[in-house]
Amino acid sequence: MTGAITGYIDVAQLTLYAFWAFFAGLIFYLRREDKREGYPLISERSKSIEVQGFPFIPEPKIFILAHGGVAYAPRVEQKRPVLARAIEAWPGAPLVPTGNPLIDGVGPASYAMRADEPDVMFDDGLPRIVPLRADPAFFLATEDLDPRGMTVFGADRLPAGIVTDAWVDRTEMIVRYVELAVGTAANPRTVLLPMTMLKINRALHQITVRAITAAQFADVPSLRNAEQITLLEEDKIMGYYGGGTLYAIPSRGEPLL
């Protein structure tokens, strides 16, 4: 039969080739799309070299945000100096901080350069994380322990400050940070302490933090606005306490054995 295409063409073979072509195109598309974050890479050989690999970085996509403004992917990354030096000359050598390791953003103290504006709720666009004093509609349940008034002790078992307020996530309905006064009467200052970095002792009515020492609370990154926290400020604060798990005490950087 002249109309029977299967008599003249190997349809199974063509179907296989078509699948191979589709799959190769899919891999090419996915490899380009996954370069919308984190690329181009920075070369250790020269600051003027940008590593893209194959395929090249795609053209930016524009995303219209719910509460105004736009976001680009990939976006123009903010460059900041790396306050560290390599311990050896070969590429990939470990870096050691050159200043205050908790602030320099190296190793466990690293943080992302996120937007310096607060995360907002979807329905009204108001800041998502605020202190209890800023929103009377939120309060601590009577069944839970109220941390306000508790003394915070650092890793050296010395007092660091007194908890003055709690910061609540109005979307998740949980406490994200506690605020504590660490300054003096002549130089008052408050800082935030993430809930994931503390342990409450109900019997002694006090809070213990193993990440940093009492004196290091004085250098916790501050907030631009006392009633709200930006995404960048959150990352810097978490990086500070995260860095303390390695850099707060010199012995933490030494081998166990």
C-alpha positions as CSV (number, residue, x, y, z in Angstrom):
1,M,0.0,0.0,0.0
2,T,1.5,3.3,-1.1
3,G,-0.3,5.1,1.8
4,A,1.3,3.0,4.5
5,I,4.1,5.3,5.8
6,T,5.4,2.5,8.0
7,G,6.3,0.5,4.9
8,Y,8.8,3.1,3.8
9,I,10.0,4.8,7.0
10,D,11.2,3.4,10.3
11,V,8.8,5.3,12.5
12,A,10.2,3.8,15.7
13,Q,13.7,5.0,14.8
14,L,12.4,8.5,14.0
15,T,10.5,8.6,17.3
16,L,13.6,7.7,19.1
17,Y,15.6,10.4,17.3
18,A,12.8,12.9,18.1
19,F,12.9,12.0,21.8
20,W,16.7,12.4,21.8
21,A,16.4,15.9,20.3
22,F,13.7,16.9,22.7
23,F,15.7,15.6,25.7
24,A,18.8,17.4,24.6
25,G,16.8,20.6,24.2
26,L,15.3,20.2,27.6
27,I,18.7,19.7,29.2
28,F,20.0,22.8,27.4
29,Y,17.0,24.9,28.6
30,L,17.2,23.7,32.2
31,R,21.0,24.4,32.3
32,R,20.4,27.9,31.1
33,E,17.5,28.5,33.6
34,D,19.5,27.3,36.6
35,K,22.0,30.0,35.9
36,R,19.6,32.7,36.9
37,E,20.9,32.6,40.5
38,G,24.6,32.6,41.5
39,Y,26.2,33.3,38.1
40,P,28.6,34.4,36.8
41,L,31.1,32.8,39.1
42,I,34.1,34.7,40.3
43,S,37.5,33.4,39.3
44,E,40.3,33.1,41.9
45,R,42.9,33.7,39.2
46,S,41.7,37.2,38.3
47,K,39.0,39.6,39.4
48,S,38.4,40.5,35.8
49,I,37.4,36.9,34.8
50,E,33.7,35.9,35.0
51,V,33.0,32.2,34.7
52,Q,29.8,31.4,32.9
53,G,30.4,27.9,31.4
54,F,28.1,26.4,28.8
55,P,25.5,27.4,28.0
56,F,25.8,31.1,28.7
57,I,23.7,33.0,31.2
58,P,20.2,33.7,29.8
59,E,18.7,37.2,29.3
60,P,17.0,38.6,32.5
61,K,13.4,37.8,33.2
62,I,11.3,40.5,34.7
63,F,8.9,39.6,37.6
64,I,6.3,42.1,38.6
65,L,6.0,42.1,42.4
66,A,2.6,42.0,44.2
67,H,3.1,45.2,46.1
68,G,4.9,47.2,43.4
69,G,8.3,47.2,41.8
70,V,10.0,44.5,39.7
71,A,12.6,41.9,40.2
72,Y,15.1,40.6,37.7
73,A,16.6,37.1,37.3
74,P,19.4,37.1,36.8
75,R,20.0,40.3,38.6
76,V,23.0,42.6,39.0
77,E,24.8,41.4,42.0
78,Q,26.1,43.8,44.6
79,K,29.8,43.4,45.0
80,R,31.4,43.7,48.4
81,P,35.1,43.2,49.3
82,V,36.1,39.8,50.7
83,L,37.7,40.6,54.0
84,A,39.7,37.4,54.1
85,R,42.9,36.0,52.8
86,A,43.8,32.5,51.4
87,I,46.2,30.5,53.6
88,E,47.9,29.1,50.5
89,A,48.5,30.3,47.0
90,W,46.7,27.5,45.2
91,P,43.1,28.0,43.9
92,G,40.5,26.8,46.4
93,A,42.7,27.3,49.4
94,P,40.7,28.0,52.7
95,L,40.1,31.6,53.6
96,V,40.7,33.1,57.0
97,P,39.2,36.4,58.1
98,T,41.4,39.5,58.3
99,G,39.2,41.5,60.8
100,N,36.3,40.7,63.0
101,P,35.3,37.2,61.8
102,L,31.7,37.6,63.0
103,I,31.1,40.7,60.9
104,D,33.4,40.1,57.9
105,G,31.0,37.6,56.4
106,V,33.4,34.8,55.8
107,G,32.7,31.0,56.3
108,P,29.8,30.3,58.7
109,A,29.4,34.1,59.1
110,S,28.5,34.5,55.4
111,Y,25.3,36.2,54.4
112,A,23.4,36.9,51.2
113,M,23.1,40.4,49.8
114,R,19.3,40.4,49.9
115,A,17.1,43.4,49.5
116,D,17.6,46.0,52.2
117,E,13.8,46.3,52.8
118,P,11.4,44.3,55.0
119,D,9.6,41.2,54.0
120,V,5.9,42.0,53.7
121,M,2.7,40.2,54.1
122,F,0.8,39.3,51.0
123,D,-2.6,40.7,51.9
124,D,-1.7,44.3,53.1
125,G,2.0,44.8,52.2
126,L,2.9,45.6,55.8
127,P,6.1,44.4,57.4
128,R,5.9,40.7,58.2
129,I,8.2,40.6,61.3
130,V,7.6,43.3,64.0
131,P,8.0,43.6,67.8
132,L,4.9,43.0,69.9
133,R,4.9,46.6,70.9
134,A,4.2,47.6,67.3
135,D,1.1,45.5,66.9
136,P,-1.3,45.2,69.9
137,A,-3.3,42.5,68.0
138,F,-0.5,40.0,68.8
139,F,0.4,38.7,72.2
140,L,2.1,35.7,73.8
141,A,-0.2,32.9,74.8
142,T,-0.6,32.4,78.6
143,E,0.4,28.8,78.2
144,D,3.8,29.8,76.8
145,L,6.8,31.1,78.8
146,D,7.2,34.9,78.4
147,P,10.9,35.6,77.8
148,R,10.6,39.3,78.6
149,G,12.6,40.3,81.7
150,M,14.9,37.2,81.4
151,T,18.6,37.6,81.6
152,V,20.6,36.3,78.6
153,F,23.9,34.6,79.2
154,G,26.6,34.1,76.6
155,A,28.8,31.1,75.9
156,D,31.2,32.2,78.6
157,R,28.3,32.1,81.1
158,L,28.4,35.8,81.7
159,P,25.3,38.0,81.5
160,A,24.9,39.8,78.2
161,G,21.6,41.7,78.6
162,I,17.9,41.6,79.5
163,V,15.1,40.7,77.1
164,T,12.8,43.7,76.5
165,D,10.5,42.5,73.8
166,A,9.7,39.6,71.3
167,W,9.5,40.0,67.5
168,V,6.6,38.0,66.0
169,D,6.2,36.7,62.4
170,R,2.6,37.9,61.7
171,T,2.3,35.4,58.8
172,E,3.5,32.2,60.6
173,M,2.2,33.3,64.0
174,I,5.5,32.4,65.8
175,V,8.2,34.4,67.6
176,R,11.3,34.9,65.4
177,Y,13.5,37.0,67.6
178,V,13.8,38.3,71.1
179,E,15.1,41.8,71.7
180,L,17.5,42.5,74.5
181,A,19.1,45.6,76.0
182,V,22.9,45.2,75.9
183,G,24.1,48.8,76.3
184,T,24.7,50.9,79.3
185,A,22.8,53.9,80.7
186,A,25.3,56.2,79.0
187,N,25.2,54.3,75.7
188,P,21.9,52.3,75.5
189,R,21.6,49.8,72.7
190,T,19.3,46.9,71.8
191,V,20.0,43.9,69.6
192,L,18.0,41.0,68.2
193,L,18.6,37.3,69.1
194,P,17.1,34.6,66.9
195,M,14.9,32.1,68.6
196,T,16.9,29.3,67.0
197,M,20.1,30.4,68.7
198,L,18.9,30.4,72.3
199,K,17.8,27.9,75.0
200,I,15.4,28.9,77.8
201,N,15.9,27.5,81.3
202,R,12.5,27.5,82.9
203,A,13.8,26.6,86.3
204,L,16.3,29.4,86.5
205,H,14.2,31.8,84.4
206,Q,17.1,32.7,82.1
207,I,18.3,32.3,78.5
208,T,21.6,30.8,77.4
209,V,23.3,31.4,74.0
210,R,26.2,29.1,73.0
211,A,27.0,30.8,69.8
212,I,28.8,34.0,71.1
213,T,30.2,35.3,74.3
214,A,28.5,38.0,76.4
215,A,30.9,40.8,75.2
216,Q,30.2,39.9,71.6
217,F,26.6,40.9,71.9
218,A,27.7,44.5,71.7
219,D,28.6,44.1,68.0
220,V,25.5,42.3,66.7
221,P,24.4,44.2,63.5
222,S,21.9,46.9,64.3
223,L,18.6,47.8,62.6
224,R,17.9,50.9,60.6
225,N,14.4,51.1,61.9
226,A,13.6,50.0,65.5
227,E,10.2,48.8,64.5
228,Q,11.0,46.6,61.5
229,I,13.8,44.4,60.1
230,T,14.9,44.1,56.5
231,L,15.9,41.0,54.6
232,L,19.5,42.1,54.5
233,E,19.5,42.8,58.2
234,E,18.1,39.4,58.9
235,D,20.9,37.7,57.0
236,K,23.6,39.8,58.7
237,I,22.2,39.0,62.1
238,M,21.9,35.3,61.4
239,G,25.4,35.3,59.9
240,Y,26.8,37.0,63.0
241,Y,25.5,34.3,65.3
242,G,26.3,31.5,62.8
243,G,29.9,32.8,62.6
244,G,30.2,32.6,66.4
245,T,29.8,28.8,66.3
246,L,33.3,28.8,64.8
247,Y,34.9,32.1,65.5
248,A,33.6,33.3,68.9
249,I,36.2,31.3,70.9
250,P,39.7,30.5,69.5
251,S,39.5,26.9,70.6
252,R,36.5,26.3,68.3
253,G,38.8,26.7,65.3
254,E,41.1,23.9,66.5
255,P,40.8,20.2,66.0
256,L,39.0,18.2,68.6
257,L,41.9,15.6,69.0
